[in-house]
């Protein structure tokens, strides 16, 4: 079976800004650029986060061009004195910094459209290294730059995420395709919930070891584990060995049956779509309406589902029954159940699921009641005790877990476990069959 012999071009990312190192701003741009690089078929090997210091940016840029064919730079293109990226890039490549009259005109027009005069400080945004070309920015004042040095292409983009996203997709990626014969990275992701990383590895490592003997491409594949508890993802990536061998998509997909059996029942999907997206797709396809009755998660589980585009096609709503009075009055939980068993109990979880389904007129309802802490736990019901129930009108299933972590971690874990219980019920009643584990069109 033929394998592509050309390895992908190597890239690095330089994220510039003191605020990224101080923790004032999370570096989401690096994650976005990594995702886009993978989709393009560019091998991102290094991400550096730099302060707004001229000598540090210059040194990092020169080092990057010595190891990478593509350098993606973000941040430091603003009009203030701490925005040094343009001048630093010019110094790094040995260019003179020039003020571009056409760029001054574009800046002036942008401010005129906004109905306000342009401060003199913004004129520095019309400066560029003498050999650089501009990258258009239709949504902000800072245009991007492309300059070549030592065989590498340096792309400089604004730090504002929405501006960087648009510029990367519309300006940078077409240029990368022109420069390189790019093949999107080949990988297979197995998404699980409810099994630890080490336990998961014990199950699949023998399968992977056998697979490596089948072809040079599979022997070269790289195995990743991505843990974000309670979820763990297993990623098989087709990488090139020294002879140019790399696994094909068909070879990776041929492992689905063995890996699926090893990961069951924790496996909920193969591909890029998350659990909420899969639930919305399955429920919408089969015309089922969903509801939530949430106590300790206070609406988080339903909010995660509602974040999926198209969720209105299947989500009726949620009742946040944080107080016992709401459990009684809106969910119809019998006061005697609460008195005898307490709010965090199997009987109350079942009653919440059944009452939520009736109250909202939904086909299925998931209930969550637990102790998120840090206080409120007892010997019988320690912090992290969570009861779940799912009712579909025919039957009601229950699950009791003891989750670990701080309050936020426990709430997020409980919200995701509620989705897994809902997915399992959809699967059990034939609405999420095995083939739905395959990537959908939405992925």
N, C-alpha and C positions, 0 to 999 in steps of 0.2 A: 504494500500500500504506500503511495507516494507521500512524502512529508516535505513541507516547505523548508528550504535550506537557508533562507536569509533570516537572521535574527532581527528583532525589532530595534529601531533606533533608541538610544538611551537618553533619558531626560532627567533633569533635576529641577526642583522648585526652590526659589528664594523668596521667602515671605518677609517683608520689611515692615518694621514698626515696633517701637517700645511697648505699645499697648498689648501686643501679642505675647510678649515675654512677662509682662506684669500680671497677666491674667484679666486685665480689664476687658479684653475682647477675645473670644474664642476664634481660633484660626480655622474657620470653616472653608476659607478659600483653598487651602492646601488639600483638604478632603475632596473638594469639588474638582480640582485640577487632577488629582490622582484618579478619580472616577472617570473623567473624560479621557485621560491618557490611556487607561485600560481599555475603554471602549474603542479608541482609535487604533490600538495596537502599538502604543509607545510604552517602553519599559521605564517606569519611574523608579530610580534607584536611591534618590537622596532628596530630603527636604531639609532646608536650613532656615531657621528663624533668626532674623538679624535686627539689631538695634538701628535706630536712625543715626548712624555714625558713618561719616564719609569713608574713612579708611577701611572699616569693616565691610562695607558694601562693595568697595572696589576690590578688595582681596577675595571676597567670596565669589564675585563675578568672574574674576580671572581664573580662580580654581575650578569653577564650574565649567568654563569653556574648555578646560584641559581634560575633562573626563566625560563630557556629555555633548551630544549632537544638538540637543535642544535645551535651552534654559528658559524657564517660565518664571517671571518675576512679578510680584504683586506688591502694591503699596508704595507710598512715598511720592506720588505724582501731584499732590495738592499744591496750593499757593502759599503755604506758610513756611516759616524759616526751618522747620524740622523736616520738610519734604525735600530730600536730597537725592532721590533715586536717579533722576535724569542726569544730573551733573556727575554722579558717581559712575553711571554706565559710560558716559563719555570718557571719563578718565580711564576706566578699565579697558576700553578698546582703543585708547589713544586718539580719540577724536576731539576736535574743537567743538565747543558748545556754541550753537548759532541760534539766533532768534529768527523764526520763520514768519515772514510777513503774511503769507496766506493763513497760517495758523492764528495769527493775531486777528485777522479779519473774521475767521470762524468763531473765535472766542467772543469778539465784539457782537456779532450777530446773535449768539446764544443769549447774551445778557440783554440785548435789545428785546428779544422775544419774551424774556422774563419781565420786562418793563422796569429794569433798574440799571443804573450805571455800573460799569465794570471797575472794581477796585484795581489800582495799579499792581497790587500784589499778584493778581491773576496772570499778568503778562509773562511770568516765568513759565507758565504752562504752555507757552508758544516756543519754548526753547527745546532744541533737540541736538543730539550728536550729529555732526555734519554728514555722516554717511547713513543715518537712520531714515527710515520711512515711517509715515504716520499710520496708526491703526484707528479707524474712526470710532468715536464714542457718541452715539446719538442721544444718550440719556444723561450725560454729565459733562462737566467742563474739561476734564482731564483726558486728552487723547492718549492712546497708547503708542508704543514704539516697537519697531523691529530693526535690529542691527546685526550684522554678521561679524564674527571675530574668531580667528583661529579655527575655521571650519565649522563653527557652531552658529546656530541661529538663536539670538536672544530676543525674547518677546516680553515687553514690559507693559503691564496692565494696571489699572487703578485697584486700590484696595477695597473700594465699596463693592460688596458682593454682587449686587444686581448689575453693576456696570461691568465687572470682571466676567460674570457669566455670559453676558451678551457678547462681549468682545472676544472671549475665548471661542465661542461657537461660531460667530459670524466672521471674525477677522483672522484669528490664529489658526483654527482647524483647517480651513481651506488652503492656507499657505503650507501647513504641514503635509497635507495630502499632495500638494504639488512637488514638494521637496523629497518625499519618501514614498516608497511603495508600501503602504500600510495595510496590514491585515488585522482586523479586530482580534483582541486577545481571546483565546479559547479557554473557557473554564466551565466547570459544572459545580453548582452549589447545592448542598443538601442541608435543609433547614430543620433543626430539631428544637424541641422544647421539653424540658423536664428530665434531662439526663446530664450529668456532669461531664466536664471535658475529659478527665482521665478515664472515666467509665466508658465514655464514647470511644476513646482511642483504643481501649482494649477490644472493643467489638470490631472495629473496622481495620485495624492494622494488619491482621492476617489476610483480609480481603485485598488490601492494597498490595501487600507483598506478593500474593499470587498474580495479581494483575500485572505487576512489573515484569514478569517473566514472559508475557505474551507478545511484546513487540518493543523495539528500541524506543518508540515514541512514548509508550506507557512507562518504560523504565526511567525516562527522563522527567516525567511529570512531577510537579511539586505539590505537596500536600500541606494545606493550611488549616488551622483551627481558629475560628473567630468566636470568642466567648463574650456574650453580653447577657449574663444570667437574668432570667432562667433559660435563655436561648443559647444554643451553640450551633454554629454553622461549620460545615466541613466543605472546603473548597479544593477541587482538583484543578490545577492550572497546567496547561500545556506549555512547557518551557522547552527551549532548544538545548540539546547537549552540544558537545564540541564538534560532532559530526553533522550537526544541523537537523537531527531528528527531533520531532515534536509530535505529540499525540493529536489525532484528528478529533473532531467533535463526535463522530460516530464511535470512536474508540472509548471516549469518556462516557458517552451515553450507554454503552454496552455494560457498564458497571452498575447501572441503576438497580437491576433486580437483586444482585448480591448485597449491595450496600443498603437497599431498601429493607431487605429482610433483617440485616444486622442492626439497623437503626429503629426498627419498629418496636413499640408503638410511638416512640418519641418523634419520628419523622412526620412532618406535616406538609412538606413540599420540596420540590426540586426546581431550582431556578432563582430568579432575583426577586420575585414578588413576596412581600411579607405576609404574615398571617392575616392581618386585617384586610388586605387587598384580596386575598383568596376567599375570605368569608363573604365579602361584598359580592364578588363575582359569582360564587356558588349560589348564594341566597337570591340574588337578582335573576340569575338564569332560570331558577326553578320557582320564582314568584313567591318566595317566603319572606314574611315580615319579621323583624327581630326587635327585641326589647331588652332592657337591662334593669335590674333592681339592685342598686349598689349602696352599701353602707360604708365600709372602711376605705374603699377606693373613691368615694365621693364624686362619681361621674367620670373618672379617668378612663375606665374601660370603654364606655360608650363614646367618649371624646376621641379616643384613638381610632375607633371604627369610623366616626364621623369625619375624620381627617382624610379619608380615602375619597377621591373624586367619584361621584356617583352613588355615595352611600345613601342618599335620599331615596333611592330606588328600593331599599330594603330595610332601612332603619326607621322604626316608628318613634322611638324615644327612650327615655330613661327616667326612673324615679330614684332620686337620691334620698334614701331613707336612713339618714344618719342617726336620727333620734328614734327611740322606740315608739314614740307617739305617731310618727310618720309610717312606721312599719304597720302599726295597727290601723290607722285611719285611711291610708292610701293603698296599702298592699293587702289589707285584710288579715294580717297575722293575728291569730288568737292571743289575747292577753294571757291566757292560761299557759300557752306554749312558752311565751317569754318569761313568765314567772317560774315555770318549772325547769326549763332548760337554759335560759339565758339567751341573749341576742346572738351570741356566737355559738351556734350549735347546728347540728344537722336538721332537726325538725324545723327550726326557724328558717334556715336557708331554703329548704324545700318549700315552705309556705310562702316565702318571698318570691321564689321563681314562679310558682303557680299563681299567686296573687298579681304579680306584675304582668303576666301573660293575659290574665282576665281583664285587669284594669286598662291596659293599653290595647287590647284586642289584637295581640300579635300571635304569630304562629309559634315562635319560640322565645323564651325569656331566660336570661342568665342572671342568677343572684350571687352576690358576694357579701359575706359578713365575716369580719375578723378583727384582730387586735393588732394595729399597726405600731403601737408604742409611741414613745419609749416607756410610758407607764400603762397601767391597766391590766397587766398580766397576772396570772395566778399560777399555782403549781399545776392545777388541772388544765388551765388554759393559758400557757405562757405567751408572751409577745411573739407574734409571728403565726399564731394559730389562725387559719382561715378556712371557712367552709364555703363551698361552691355548690350550686345546684342549677340544673338546666331542665326546663319543662317544655315539652312540645305538645301537650294536650293528651297524648297517649300515655306517657310515662314521665317520671321525673328522676334524673340521676343525680348522684351526690358525690362530692370529693372533699376530703379533709386533708389539708397540708399544714406543715410547719415550715414557714419561710424564714429566711435569715436576712439580716441587714438592718440599716437604719430605716426610719419611717418612710422616706421617699422611695428607697429600694424595695421595701415590702409592698408599698402601694403599687409601684410599677409592676413588680413581679406578679401580684395578685391580678392586676388588670390583664396581663398577658396570659396568665393561666386561665382566666375566664374565657378568653378567645380560644384557647386550645380546647377547653371543654366544649365550647360551642361548635368548633370545627369537628371534633370527634363525634358529636351528636349528628351533625349534618352528614358525616360520612356513614354513621350507623344506619341512618334512615335512607341511604342511597342518593343523597343530594350532592355529595362530594366524593365521587368514586375514585378509584386508584388513578385513573388516567388524568384526573385533575391535578395530580402532583406534578405533571409536566408543566413547563412554562406556558403561560397563556399569552394571548396576543397583547395583553396589557403590559407584559413584562418587557 
